[in-house]
């Protein structure tokens, strides 16, 4: 009986210590720390439908922690891992789909037939601007008069959009995120990008982006809680004409970024079996 009581006491003490440490860990991550400056409702909760905030110079303020909109239609495949349909097929909402060049259409068909085993997401590689927009991990926008900085949870990566009037570079060293400059047109930030790495995947299906691509994004914060983006890809090497899709993000009030390193102790890809090939 004595031993039982001792064991019970030790178990309770251990549980109490675990809960105490767990609570400290959560509070240390600021996951529930109130966001400053947000308008509130009568009950004190954030009013996400209020007019979008503005900076001291009168521009819409895009700053905040954002997440992909998850209540969009997901089609017959559903929304695995809470990812929107655009994550799997960036052109799903286009009536005739993406206007692939013949080689690009054949490439996407091959990649999907092999279960997208070479998707850079699966291989823990950088995934580029478009795929990052649709990935269900948080992004944090920090806005200054001369620079828009986007911090991403995935692999603790970043993207810079210069709004200081500089032109896009000519013949730049290719990169996964390319090079981006922006300017305000009324309440919309229009961003132009070039200098992309060849053969970036735009979605899980493997829609390609080549080094010939130019991209235009139009960011507009329509309310406190909603950020809308219109994305145009002009890549004559991979597509027969420019195409445009609409994306959106929802504000995550009282939230903060957490590191999400794909490469840390990664053990999944070695066990991946492409059953369609194995047969």
Secondary structure as UniProt FT lines:
FT   HELIX           2..28
FT   TURN            29..32
FT   TURN            36..37
FT   TURN            42..43
FT   TURN            48..49
FT   TURN            56..57
FT   STRAND          64..68
FT   HELIX           75..77
FT   HELIX           80..82
FT   HELIX           85..88
FT   TURN            90..93
FT   TURN            95..96
FT   HELIX           102..113
FT   TURN            114..118
FT   TURN            120..124
FT   HELIX           128..134
FT   STRAND          139..143
FT   STRAND          147..152
FT   TURN            155..156
FT   STRAND          157..162
FT   STRAND          179..185
FT   TURN            186..187
FT   STRAND          188..194
FT   TURN            198..199
FT   STRAND          200..201
FT   TURN            204..205
FT   STRAND          208..209
FT   TURN            211..212
FT   STRAND          214..223
FT   TURN            224..225
FT   STRAND          226..234
FT   TURN            236..238
FT   STRAND          243..251
FT   TURN            253..254
FT   TURN            262..265
FT   HELIX           269..271
FT   HELIX           275..278
//
